[in-house]
Amino acid sequence: MDVMSRSTVPSVQGSKTSHPATNAGAEASADAASAAGAGVGSDFLQLDIGQAPPGGRTAWLADRLRSAIADGRLPVGARLPASRVLAEELRVTRGVVTEAYRRLAESGQIAGRGRLGTVVVAAPAAPRVRATAMPRDQDRVRGAVPPGPGAALFGSGDREGVVDALRALPSRIDLSPGVPDLAAFPRTSWLRAERAVLAGATPADFGYGDPRGAAALRTAVVGWLARNRGIRADPDEVVVVAGVAQALGLLGQILAADGIRRIAVEDPGSLGARQQLEYVGHEIVPVPVDAAGLDVAALRAGGARAVLLTPAHQFPTGAVLDGERRRELLSWAADGGTVIEDDYDAEHRYDRPPVPALRSLVPEGVCYAGSVSKLLAPALRVGWLLVPQNRLDALVTAKRYADLGNGILTQLVLARLMDSGELERHLRHVRQRHRRRRDAMLRAIERHLPGAHVHGAAAGLHLTVTFGDPPGGARDGLRDTDLAAAALAQGVKAHPLSWHRITPGPPGLVLGYAAGPAHELDEGIAVIGSALRVLRG
């Protein structure tokens, strides 16, 4: 059953008129309810209740919804969240949300549709600019095939293939980052959607299709990005890819064809993402990261014409690119730079408000990549890529020659999950599970790794710990690769932070918490704590 029941759906006919005293009471209760929850918000339209004036939350919410309908982020037919769900995410009383919905229902913009929930039924007409992809020939950049992992996984300075090699090793407890709770994969919903897709598919659906991807999924992705990341786009601008890894490979090809051979990356930053760009022949330019995110002044000084970054939840430190740095970065892009935004796990946040995507601010300056690898499962190999108009034709050509397009069945099933609201329900479910596991890991670190510094715990599927000098201030020369090797010897996998660095820095570990139960997290951190004490004598 849809989470939006009949009792929560505003109706144009027969809706009850709220009395001023009732509204005032709801606003006062909302003020009290959200006082302790300042800084929270909803992924839906990037709503941040902290922006609402005291006593005016209903009017603020109604205005935000009207604006989203007017500018196309909520097109006709779009479903609104259940009032209970949105109230919980904003930490306001349910009356604030139902009253905002009622106001829009009275103006004829939304209506209740029973089990279908509350949907947009009218919006101002606005012209849509549609991009037509005209393919052209494109030389592909080919790199050498990477060799297999070496025997000395942590002892060698060569990092080629180390992540795959670690993944293949058996272990009791896997604290590797980047994996969601795979046991929570929505099998029932997926099977139901797959049966419906197969029942309605035509023979033509199983032929060669558009290399950009199925129209149904591209349309669904546009709605998903508008609701959850604040991005306005047209389905013709979306290219479905086999995850962010393929997105980076395709971008590497088209940038190289434009003469861009040096790409800046965050340091520390994702080893895997860096290697994708190196594989297609790019020179990597490291740019330091601090608590405010990427150092844009250092980016300018480095001279690279393109940069890859993770602004919403920097990997692996968890830093959020702050407002000043965002303005500096967009200024750099306006001067001719190309921004590659890897929005790899922005859906998962616990203790901070949603962060708008860079693409939502400057569409023509940002190449945006996302996927369902951290939301559903990496094995699905489904993602999306949006690029500026002047690069779209080259991207479609590169995708065509790469694989002719993604598999159709997975695309159509995913589109149905997005359109039906099942994917949002799954996100709410796993976010709660991931938060409990995050909390369990934090308790374990406090118990078994006293003195360790925790970074990036407010969002995502991992956190990073760094280790200062031991008590007494003497430098002990701890190497995080030695610590990871000692933990692996006792059956616990973790990434040494140095794997993701280009320039030297403090030792640390990158620890994933989403994939395993709480008791395993505690046991794994206990093993790491014991190994650390042994290494430090």
TIKOL-914693 format. One record per residue (C-alpha): y, z, x; residue number from 0. Coordinates in nm, 4 decimals. Layout:
! TIKOL-914693
> Y, Z, X, NUM
...
END
This chain:
! TIKOL-914693
> 0.0000, 0.0000, 0.0000, 0
> 0.3491, -0.0757, 0.1224, 1
> 0.5341, 0.2301, 0.2441, 2
> 0.8188, 0.1448, 0.0053, 3
> 0.7133, 0.2837, -0.3324, 4
> 0.8701, 0.1915, -0.6631, 5
> 1.0558, 0.5217, -0.6739, 6
> 1.2390, 0.4407, -0.3507, 7
> 1.3459, 0.0871, -0.4434, 8
> 1.6958, 0.0418, -0.5842, 9
> 1.7056, -0.1746, -0.8928, 10
> 1.9984, -0.3719, -1.0243, 11
> 1.9046, -0.2827, -1.3806, 12
> 1.8444, 0.0720, -1.4872, 13
> 1.9574, 0.2369, -1.1630, 14
> 2.0966, 0.5851, -1.2053, 15
> 2.4639, 0.6436, -1.1357, 16
> 2.5181, 0.9053, -0.8662, 17
> 2.7754, 1.1719, -0.9463, 18
> 3.0517, 1.2433, -0.6941, 19
> 2.9385, 1.6025, -0.6541, 20
> 2.5856, 1.4869, -0.5750, 21
> 2.7115, 1.2366, -0.3183, 22
> 2.9309, 1.4986, -0.1542, 23
> 2.6354, 1.7335, -0.1343, 24
> 2.4204, 1.4665, 0.0217, 25
> 2.6899, 1.3902, 0.2784, 26
> 2.7262, 1.7596, 0.3649, 27
> 2.3506, 1.7977, 0.3984, 28
> 2.3410, 1.4864, 0.6142, 29
> 2.6088, 1.6317, 0.8430, 30
> 2.4002, 1.9430, 0.8919, 31
> 2.0741, 1.7532, 0.9292, 32
> 2.2081, 1.5264, 1.2005, 33
> 2.4102, 1.7846, 1.3914, 34
> 2.1088, 1.8740, 1.5992, 35
> 2.0015, 1.5113, 1.6241, 36
> 2.3108, 1.3466, 1.7705, 37
> 2.2202, 1.0441, 1.9748, 38
> 1.9302, 0.9356, 1.7568, 39
> 1.9110, 0.6071, 1.5737, 40
> 1.6946, 0.3350, 1.4293, 41
> 1.5661, 0.0163, 1.5875, 42
> 1.6480, -0.1481, 1.2534, 43
> 1.9802, -0.3259, 1.3180, 44
> 2.0337, -0.0929, 1.6169, 45
> 2.1758, 0.1706, 1.3808, 46
> 2.3248, 0.4728, 1.5597, 47
> 2.4202, 0.7501, 1.3179, 48
> 2.6471, 0.8961, 1.5832, 49
> 2.8925, 0.6124, 1.5083, 50
> 2.9323, 0.7228, 1.1455, 51
> 3.2318, 0.9452, 1.0583, 52
> 3.1511, 1.2951, 0.9293, 53
> 3.1245, 1.2873, 0.5531, 54
> 3.1183, 0.9071, 0.5459, 55
> 2.7632, 0.8182, 0.6414, 56
> 2.6768, 0.6481, 0.3142, 57
> 2.9788, 0.4187, 0.3301, 58
> 2.9114, 0.3500, 0.6980, 59
> 2.5483, 0.2580, 0.6338, 60
> 2.6358, 0.0374, 0.3372, 61
> 2.8972, -0.1418, 0.5473, 62
> 2.6539, -0.2020, 0.8320, 63
> 2.4004, -0.3505, 0.5904, 64
> 2.6640, -0.5767, 0.4318, 65
> 2.7694, -0.6981, 0.7758, 66
> 2.4096, -0.7767, 0.8722, 67
> 2.3624, -0.9752, 0.5518, 68
> 2.6876, -1.1609, 0.6053, 69
> 2.6215, -1.2608, 0.9662, 70
> 2.2594, -1.3630, 0.9077, 71
> 2.0730, -1.0811, 1.0804, 72
> 1.9339, -0.9964, 0.7363, 73
> 1.8759, -1.3350, 0.5672, 74
> 1.7738, -1.3818, 0.2074, 75
> 1.4164, -1.2562, 0.1695, 76
> 1.4396, -1.0015, 0.4518, 77
> 1.2824, -0.6647, 0.3746, 78
> 1.4763, -0.3418, 0.4212, 79
> 1.2978, -0.0313, 0.5496, 80
> 1.1769, 0.2199, 0.2962, 81
> 1.4524, 0.4726, 0.2300, 82
> 1.2269, 0.7555, 0.3470, 83
> 1.1512, 0.5816, 0.6754, 84
> 1.5131, 0.4912, 0.7503, 85
> 1.6303, 0.8416, 0.6616, 86
> 1.3759, 0.9926, 0.9001, 87
> 1.4783, 0.7583, 1.1831, 88
> 1.8494, 0.8324, 1.1320, 89
> 1.7824, 1.2023, 1.0625, 90
> 1.9875, 1.2024, 0.7454, 91
> 1.8937, 1.3031, 0.3943, 92
> 1.7141, 1.0419, 0.1908, 93
> 2.0018, 1.0440, -0.0563, 94
> 2.2344, 0.8900, 0.2002, 95
> 2.0071, 0.5874, 0.2339, 96
> 1.9221, 0.5476, -0.1354, 97
> 2.2916, 0.5659, -0.2274, 98
> 2.3773, 0.2981, 0.0318, 99
> 2.0989, 0.0803, -0.1077, 100
> 2.2246, 0.1398, -0.4613, 101
> 2.5724, 0.0177, -0.3704, 102
> 2.4352, -0.3054, -0.2296, 103
> 2.2088, -0.3476, -0.5315, 104
> 2.5055, -0.3142, -0.7658, 105
> 2.6902, -0.5832, -0.5714, 106
> 2.3884, -0.8127, -0.6110, 107
> 2.2993, -0.8380, -0.2423, 108
> 1.9630, -0.6572, -0.2521, 109
> 1.7059, -0.5850, -0.5194, 110
> 1.3843, -0.3937, -0.5652, 111
> 1.0687, -0.6048, -0.5749, 112
> 0.8121, -0.3408, -0.6592, 113
> 0.5320, -0.3287, -0.4053, 114
> 0.7171, -0.5843, -0.1921, 115
> 0.9894, -0.3275, -0.1280, 116
> 1.3638, -0.3818, -0.1192, 117
> 1.4708, -0.7310, -0.0158, 118
> 1.7915, -0.9252, 0.0398, 119
> 1.8498, -1.1586, -0.2536, 120
> 2.1972, -1.2992, -0.1878, 121
> 2.4081, -1.3692, 0.1191, 122
> 2.7248, -1.5655, 0.1966, 123
> 2.6520, -1.9264, 0.2847, 124
> 2.7080, -1.9995, 0.6527, 125
> 2.6325, -2.3060, 0.8623, 126
> 2.3489, -2.2719, 1.1082, 127
> 2.3580, -2.4467, 1.4443, 128
> 2.0129, -2.5795, 1.5144, 129
> 1.9059, -2.6816, 1.8608, 130
> 1.6839, -2.9878, 1.8994, 131
> 1.4588, -2.9835, 2.2017, 132
> 1.4539, -3.3238, 2.3658, 133
> 1.1808, -3.3303, 2.6278, 134
> 1.2435, -3.4790, 2.9669, 135
> 1.0238, -3.5183, 3.2726, 136
> 1.0240, -3.2179, 3.5026, 137
> 0.8631, -3.1666, 3.8380, 138
> 0.6593, -2.8503, 3.8488, 139
> 0.6840, -2.6085, 4.1372, 140
> 0.3458, -2.5245, 4.2780, 141
> 0.2721, -2.2260, 4.4964, 142
> -0.0293, -2.1200, 4.6908, 143
> -0.3154, -1.9529, 4.5033, 144
> -0.2965, -1.5793, 4.5834, 145
> -0.5961, -1.4431, 4.7690, 146
> -0.8169, -1.1641, 4.6368, 147
> -0.7367, -0.7982, 4.7006, 148
> -0.8245, -0.6567, 5.0419, 149
> -1.0683, -0.3749, 5.1042, 150
> -0.8010, -0.1264, 5.2117, 151
> -0.6158, -0.1088, 4.8826, 152
> -0.3533, 0.1461, 4.9754, 153
> -0.3644, 0.1252, 5.3533, 154
> -0.2447, -0.2319, 5.3970, 155
> 0.1188, -0.3328, 5.3828, 156
> 0.0160, -0.6566, 5.2092, 157
> 0.0698, -0.6053, 4.8327, 158
> -0.0687, -0.9391, 4.7212, 159
> -0.3191, -0.8727, 4.4426, 160
> -0.3109, -0.4928, 4.4730, 161
> -0.2412, -0.4301, 4.1040, 162
> -0.5336, -0.6492, 3.9949, 163
> -0.7560, -0.4868, 4.2563, 164
> -0.6694, -0.1385, 4.1329, 165
> -0.7210, -0.2429, 3.7723, 166
> -1.0733, -0.3643, 3.8545, 167
> -1.1819, -0.0384, 4.0160, 168
> -1.3739, 0.2166, 3.8069, 169
> -1.2142, 0.5556, 3.7437, 170
> -1.2441, 0.8671, 3.5321, 171
> -0.8764, 0.8729, 3.4366, 172
> -0.6376, 0.5776, 3.4450, 173
> -0.2686, 0.6656, 3.4738, 174
> -0.1614, 0.3119, 3.5599, 175
> 0.1677, 0.2134, 3.3909, 176
> 0.2262, -0.0673, 3.1446, 177
> -0.0559, -0.0197, 2.8921, 178
> -0.0079, 0.1031, 2.5317, 179
> -0.2590, 0.3029, 2.3298, 180
> -0.5188, 0.0281, 2.2923, 181
> -0.7368, 0.2500, 2.0727, 182
> -0.4596, 0.2317, 1.8129, 183
> -0.4758, -0.1483, 1.7849, 184
> -0.4439, -0.2214, 1.4087, 185
> -0.7854, -0.3814, 1.3643, 186
> -0.7920, -0.3524, 0.9858, 187
> -0.4473, -0.5045, 0.9427, 188
> -0.5266, -0.7763, 1.1956, 189
> -0.8515, -0.8720, 1.0210, 190
> -0.6819, -0.8768, 0.6820, 191
> -0.4045, -1.1001, 0.8130, 192
> -0.6521, -1.3261, 0.9926, 193
> -0.8566, -1.3769, 0.6771, 194
> -0.5416, -1.4650, 0.4828, 195
> -0.4320, -1.7099, 0.7533, 196
> -0.7717, -1.8807, 0.7626, 197
> -0.7841, -1.9007, 0.3853, 198
> -0.4511, -2.0794, 0.3720, 199
> -0.4693, -2.2910, 0.6872, 200
> -0.4895, -2.6687, 0.6564, 201
> -0.6930, -2.8926, 0.8885, 202
> -0.3679, -3.0101, 1.0471, 203
> -0.2915, -2.6525, 1.1536, 204
> -0.5783, -2.6723, 1.4037, 205
> -0.4561, -2.9860, 1.5784, 206
> -0.2132, -3.0184, 1.8682, 207
> 0.1100, -2.8557, 1.7661, 208
> 0.4644, -2.8026, 1.8831, 209
> 0.4653, -2.6784, 2.2456, 210
> 0.7390, -2.4356, 2.1433, 211
> 0.4880, -2.2576, 1.9202, 212
> 0.4061, -2.2330, 1.5512, 213
> 0.7133, -2.2560, 1.3295, 214
> 0.5931, -1.9544, 1.1308, 215
> 0.5859, -1.7318, 1.4389, 216
> 0.9160, -1.8587, 1.5761, 217
> 1.0772, -1.7796, 1.2420, 218
> 0.9145, -1.4357, 1.2313, 219
> 1.0281, -1.3617, 1.5877, 220
> 1.3871, -1.4457, 1.4916, 221
> 1.3696, -1.1886, 1.2127, 222
> 1.2032, -0.9303, 1.4384, 223
> 1.4683, -0.9696, 1.7081, 224
> 1.7524, -0.9532, 1.4559, 225
> 1.6199, -0.6332, 1.3012, 226
> 1.5071, -0.4535, 1.6140, 227
> 1.7103, -0.5895, 1.9058, 228
> 2.0338, -0.7110, 1.7458, 229
> 1.9737, -1.0713, 1.8588, 230
> 2.0843, -1.3631, 1.6428, 231
> 1.8940, -1.6845, 1.7036, 232
> 1.7524, -1.9907, 1.5350, 233
> 1.3764, -2.0591, 1.5277, 234
> 1.4380, -2.3820, 1.7216, 235
> 1.5695, -2.1715, 2.0111, 236
> 1.2469, -1.9697, 2.0458, 237
> 0.9652, -2.0786, 2.2755, 238
> 0.6354, -1.8933, 2.2336, 239
> 0.4783, -1.8139, 2.5711, 240
> 0.1690, -1.6428, 2.7089, 241
> 0.3492, -1.3168, 2.7797, 242
> 0.6456, -1.2348, 3.0018, 243
> 0.4419, -1.3403, 3.3060, 244
> 0.4386, -1.7022, 3.1895, 245
> 0.8015, -1.6751, 3.0833, 246
> 0.8990, -1.5842, 3.4400, 247
> 0.6877, -1.8647, 3.5836, 248
> 0.8497, -2.1223, 3.3545, 249
> 1.1978, -1.9904, 3.4263, 250
> 1.1228, -2.0038, 3.7970, 251
> 1.0376, -2.3717, 3.7643, 252
> 1.3463, -2.4767, 3.5717, 253
> 1.5819, -2.2714, 3.7898, 254
> 1.4326, -2.4250, 4.1038, 255
> 1.4871, -2.7702, 3.9550, 256
> 1.8556, -2.6775, 3.9125, 257
> 1.8785, -2.5842, 4.2786, 258
> 1.8533, -2.2075, 4.2305, 259
> 1.6064, -2.0824, 4.4913, 260
> 1.7239, -1.7225, 4.5391, 261
> 1.6794, -1.4711, 4.2567, 262
> 1.8009, -1.1116, 4.2699, 263
> 1.5715, -0.8368, 4.1432, 264
> 1.6013, -0.4626, 4.0889, 265
> 1.4902, -0.2412, 4.3763, 266
> 1.2761, -0.0607, 4.2885, 267
> 1.1489, -0.3055, 4.0299, 268
> 0.8265, -0.4491, 3.8930, 269
> 0.5988, -0.5739, 4.1709, 270
> 0.4220, -0.8084, 3.9285, 271
> 0.7436, -0.9679, 3.8026, 272
> 0.8661, -1.0154, 4.1575, 273
> 0.5426, -1.1818, 4.2582, 274
> 0.5612, -1.4231, 3.9633, 275
> 0.8904, -1.5551, 4.1012, 276
> 0.7663, -1.5621, 4.4591, 277
> 0.4612, -1.7608, 4.3485, 278
> 0.6804, -2.0492, 4.2332, 279
> 0.8726, -2.0491, 4.5584, 280
> 1.1757, -1.8264, 4.5080, 281
> 1.3382, -1.6092, 4.7716, 282
> 1.3800, -1.2542, 4.6420, 283
> 1.7087, -1.0676, 4.6933, 284
> 1.6770, -0.6897, 4.6389, 285
> 1.9583, -0.5104, 4.4538, 286
> 1.9625, -0.1295, 4.4441, 287
> 1.9256, 0.0657, 4.1212, 288
> 2.0758, 0.4067, 4.0465, 289
> 2.1133, 0.6284, 3.7399, 290
> 2.3501, 0.3716, 3.5829, 291
> 2.1109, 0.0818, 3.6370, 292
> 2.1528, -0.2269, 3.8524, 293
> 2.4377, -0.2102, 4.1078, 294
> 2.6383, -0.5162, 4.0003, 295
> 2.8738, -0.4932, 4.2987, 296
> 2.5710, -0.5245, 4.5268, 297
> 2.4500, -0.8163, 4.3128, 298
> 2.7762, -1.0015, 4.3737, 299
> 2.7615, -0.9248, 4.7445, 300
> 2.4047, -1.0595, 4.7663, 301
> 2.5105, -1.4098, 4.6664, 302
> 2.2130, -1.4896, 4.4379, 303
> 2.2916, -1.7116, 4.1397, 304
> 2.0278, -1.5538, 3.9110, 305
> 1.9080, -1.1994, 3.8510, 306
> 1.5995, -1.0523, 3.6808, 307
> 1.6472, -0.7061, 3.5327, 308
> 1.5170, -0.4604, 3.2725, 309
> 1.8413, -0.3212, 3.1248, 310
> 1.7067, -0.1259, 2.8241, 311
> 1.4503, 0.0773, 3.0236, 312
> 1.4523, -0.0058, 3.3918, 313
> 1.1106, -0.0383, 3.5489, 314
> 1.0071, 0.1922, 3.7046, 315
> 1.2965, 0.4438, 3.7083, 316
> 1.3724, 0.4366, 3.3348, 317
> 1.7488, 0.4039, 3.3906, 318
> 1.9558, 0.2388, 3.1166, 319
> 2.2200, -0.0107, 3.2254, 320
> 2.5372, 0.1731, 3.1221, 321
> 2.8409, 0.0271, 2.9487, 322
> 3.0510, -0.0303, 3.2587, 323
> 2.7669, -0.2001, 3.4440, 324
> 2.6953, -0.4167, 3.1396, 325
> 3.0535, -0.5372, 3.1344, 326
> 3.0404, -0.6079, 3.5074, 327
> 2.7133, -0.7977, 3.4697, 328
> 2.8405, -1.0102, 3.1827, 329
> 3.1509, -1.0866, 3.3862, 330
> 2.9235, -1.1989, 3.6704, 331
> 2.7320, -1.4192, 3.4256, 332
> 3.0597, -1.5665, 3.2969, 333
> 3.1349, -1.6700, 3.6552, 334
> 2.8221, -1.8856, 3.6606, 335
> 2.5379, -1.6390, 3.7108, 336
> 2.2099, -1.6528, 3.5171, 337
> 2.0734, -1.3286, 3.3716, 338
> 1.6984, -1.2978, 3.3019, 339
> 1.6470, -1.0061, 3.0628, 340
> 1.2931, -0.8644, 3.0602, 341
> 1.2844, -0.6555, 2.7409, 342
> 0.9335, -0.5353, 2.8112, 343
> 0.9079, -0.2037, 2.6195, 344
> 1.2391, -0.1464, 2.4405, 345
> 1.0593, -0.0608, 2.1136, 346
> 0.9240, 0.2638, 2.2570, 347
> 1.1944, 0.5313, 2.2723, 348
> 1.1875, 0.9016, 2.1971, 349
> 1.4974, 1.0938, 2.3061, 350
> 1.7775, 0.8389, 2.3074, 351
> 1.9435, 0.5934, 2.0676, 352
> 1.8503, 0.2244, 2.0691, 353
> 2.0074, 0.0102, 2.3406, 354
> 2.1262, -0.3375, 2.2348, 355
> 1.9797, -0.6320, 2.4194, 356
> 2.2109, -0.8166, 2.6588, 357
> 2.1187, -1.1373, 2.4772, 358
> 2.2796, -0.9958, 2.1613, 359
> 2.6130, -0.9766, 2.3458, 360
> 2.6247, -1.3087, 2.5338, 361
> 2.3588, -1.5551, 2.4102, 362
> 2.4740, -1.8378, 2.6371, 363
> 2.4535, -1.6331, 2.9547, 364
> 2.1144, -1.4672, 2.9144, 365
> 1.7514, -1.5827, 2.9288, 366
> 1.5634, -1.3300, 2.7139, 367
> 1.1898, -1.2576, 2.7437, 368
> 0.9785, -1.0280, 2.5267, 369
> 0.6175, -0.9896, 2.4153, 370
> 0.3698, -0.7828, 2.2156, 371
> 0.1848, -0.6661, 2.5281, 372
> 0.3343, -0.3154, 2.5095, 373
> 0.3383, -0.3061, 2.1292, 374
> -0.0095, -0.4340, 2.0379, 375
> -0.2181, -0.5332, 2.3407, 376
> -0.1642, -0.7339, 2.6602, 377
> -0.4886, -0.9253, 2.5980, 378
> -0.3224, -1.1155, 2.3115, 379
> -0.1060, -1.3005, 2.5678, 380
> 0.1768, -1.3694, 2.3239, 381
> 0.5465, -1.3463, 2.3986, 382
> 0.8719, -1.5319, 2.3441, 383
> 1.1489, -1.6730, 2.5543, 384
> 1.5049, -1.7623, 2.4561, 385
> 1.7309, -1.9481, 2.6979, 386
> 2.0841, -2.0927, 2.6887, 387
> 2.1119, -2.4292, 2.5167, 388
> 2.1600, -2.6177, 2.8439, 389
> 1.8164, -2.5039, 2.9656, 390
> 1.6157, -2.5389, 2.6438, 391
> 1.4987, -2.8968, 2.6932, 392
> 1.3745, -2.8235, 3.0442, 393
> 1.1946, -2.5109, 2.9225, 394
> 1.0114, -2.6987, 2.6438, 395
> 0.9070, -2.9661, 2.8924, 396
> 0.7764, -2.7057, 3.1366, 397
> 0.5808, -2.5326, 2.8589, 398
> 0.4313, -2.8625, 2.7417, 399
> 0.3009, -2.9447, 3.0880, 400
> 0.1793, -2.5885, 3.1441, 401
> -0.0619, -2.5654, 2.8500, 402
> 0.0584, -2.7722, 2.5488, 403
> 0.1355, -2.4468, 2.3669, 404
> -0.0269, -2.1151, 2.2779, 405
> -0.3347, -2.0801, 2.0581, 406
> -0.2411, -2.1258, 1.6937, 407
> -0.4556, -1.8631, 1.5195, 408
> -0.3116, -1.5655, 1.7073, 409
> 0.0389, -1.6957, 1.6432, 410
> -0.0132, -1.7260, 1.2682, 411
> -0.1732, -1.3826, 1.2410, 412
> 0.1103, -1.2218, 1.4349, 413
> 0.3668, -1.3991, 1.2172, 414
> 0.2010, -1.2576, 0.9078, 415
> 0.2049, -0.9043, 1.0532, 416
> 0.5751, -0.9375, 1.1313, 417
> 0.6668, -1.0818, 0.7925, 418
> 0.4649, -0.8261, 0.5951, 419
> 0.6109, -0.5205, 0.7664, 420
> 0.2737, -0.4235, 0.9152, 421
> 0.4070, -0.4524, 1.2700, 422
> 0.6926, -0.2102, 1.1989, 423
> 0.4450, 0.0350, 1.0465, 424
> 0.2257, 0.0037, 1.3544, 425
> 0.5268, 0.0657, 1.5791, 426
> 0.6160, 0.3852, 1.3942, 427
> 0.2547, 0.5018, 1.4198, 428
> 0.2105, 0.4395, 1.7917, 429
> 0.5560, 0.5712, 1.8758, 430
> 0.4504, 0.9108, 1.7414, 431
> 0.1237, 0.8994, 1.9378, 432
> 0.2990, 0.7917, 2.2573, 433
> 0.5588, 1.0641, 2.2216, 434
> 0.2913, 1.3342, 2.1909, 435
> 0.1230, 1.2013, 2.5036, 436
> 0.4540, 1.1822, 2.6877, 437
> 0.5129, 1.5471, 2.6011, 438
> 0.1625, 1.6371, 2.7224, 439
> 0.2272, 1.4670, 3.0569, 440
> 0.5597, 1.6462, 3.0988, 441
> 0.3884, 1.9809, 3.0381, 442
> 0.1185, 1.8887, 3.2882, 443
> 0.3768, 1.7921, 3.5518, 444
> 0.5594, 2.1192, 3.5009, 445
> 0.2301, 2.3052, 3.5435, 446
> 0.0693, 2.1147, 3.8299, 447
> 0.3582, 1.9451, 4.0132, 448
> 0.6352, 2.2056, 4.0296, 449
> 0.9342, 2.0706, 4.2151, 450
> 0.8623, 1.7059, 4.1326, 451
> 1.1550, 1.5095, 3.9909, 452
> 1.0835, 1.3231, 3.6655, 453
> 1.2616, 0.9955, 3.5865, 454
> 1.2663, 0.7769, 3.2758, 455
> 1.0847, 1.0020, 3.0289, 456
> 1.3175, 0.9315, 2.7342, 457
> 1.1537, 0.5987, 2.6516, 458
> 0.8752, 0.3587, 2.7415, 459
> 0.5060, 0.4000, 2.8207, 460
> 0.5405, 0.5517, 3.1678, 461
> 0.7487, 0.7878, 3.3742, 462
> 0.8142, 0.8147, 3.7465, 463
> 0.7916, 1.1269, 3.9625, 464
> 0.9469, 1.1559, 4.3066, 465
> 0.8786, 1.4252, 4.5613, 466
> 1.1435, 1.5915, 4.7707, 467
> 1.0759, 1.7826, 5.0901, 468
> 0.8434, 2.0842, 5.0638, 469
> 0.9819, 2.4416, 5.0485, 470
> 1.1640, 2.5318, 5.3676, 471
> 1.3329, 2.1906, 5.3985, 472
> 1.1012, 2.0489, 5.6679, 473
> 1.0344, 1.6774, 5.6321, 474
> 0.6610, 1.6249, 5.6081, 475
> 0.6474, 1.2439, 5.6113, 476
> 0.4550, 1.2262, 5.2819, 477
> 0.3475, 0.8713, 5.1936, 478
> 0.2907, 0.8004, 4.8275, 479
> 0.0160, 0.5520, 4.9145, 480
> -0.1788, 0.8384, 5.0772, 481
> -0.1313, 1.0473, 4.7631, 482
> -0.2480, 0.7626, 4.5379, 483
> -0.5497, 0.7045, 4.7633, 484
> -0.6416, 1.0747, 4.7541, 485
> -0.6172, 1.0790, 4.3748, 486
> -0.8273, 0.7622, 4.3475, 487
> -1.0954, 0.9244, 4.5646, 488
> -1.1254, 1.1828, 4.2841, 489
> -1.1327, 0.9191, 4.0102, 490
> -0.7646, 0.9086, 3.9081, 491
> -0.5622, 0.5862, 3.9201, 492
> -0.1843, 0.5796, 3.9680, 493
> 0.0708, 0.3420, 4.1170, 494
> 0.2523, 0.4511, 4.4328, 495
> 0.6245, 0.4002, 4.3822, 496
> 0.6442, 0.2206, 4.7179, 497
> 0.4427, -0.0688, 4.5681, 498
> 0.7473, -0.1458, 4.3543, 499
> 1.0047, -0.1032, 4.6298, 500
> 1.1374, -0.3667, 4.8676, 501
> 1.3480, -0.1353, 5.0806, 502
> 1.2267, 0.2161, 5.1789, 503
> 1.2938, 0.5114, 4.9501, 504
> 1.1641, 0.8557, 4.8537, 505
> 0.7887, 0.8773, 4.7879, 506
> 0.6728, 0.8927, 4.4285, 507
> 0.4207, 0.7824, 4.1672, 508
> 0.4559, 0.5677, 3.8562, 509
> 0.2424, 0.7273, 3.5843, 510
> 0.1399, 0.5751, 3.2519, 511
> 0.0719, 0.8178, 2.9669, 512
> 0.0247, 0.6017, 2.6568, 513
> -0.3344, 0.4866, 2.7003, 514
> -0.5190, 0.8160, 2.7398, 515
> -0.5680, 1.1376, 2.5389, 516
> -0.3717, 1.4516, 2.6243, 517
> -0.6588, 1.6355, 2.7938, 518
> -0.7076, 1.3454, 3.0359, 519
> -0.3387, 1.3469, 3.1189, 520
> -0.3505, 1.7140, 3.2100, 521
> -0.6652, 1.6702, 3.4178, 522
> -0.5240, 1.3653, 3.5963, 523
> -0.1992, 1.5401, 3.6896, 524
> -0.3991, 1.8422, 3.8057, 525
> -0.5936, 1.6160, 4.0433, 526
> -0.2693, 1.4684, 4.1778, 527
> -0.1228, 1.8161, 4.2240, 528
> -0.4284, 1.9304, 4.4165, 529
> -0.4177, 1.6192, 4.6368, 530
> -0.0484, 1.6745, 4.7060, 531
> -0.1071, 2.0315, 4.8197, 532
> -0.3856, 1.9172, 5.0536, 533
> -0.1696, 1.6424, 5.2060, 534
> 0.1143, 1.8843, 5.2660, 535
> -0.1156, 2.1398, 5.4215, 536
END
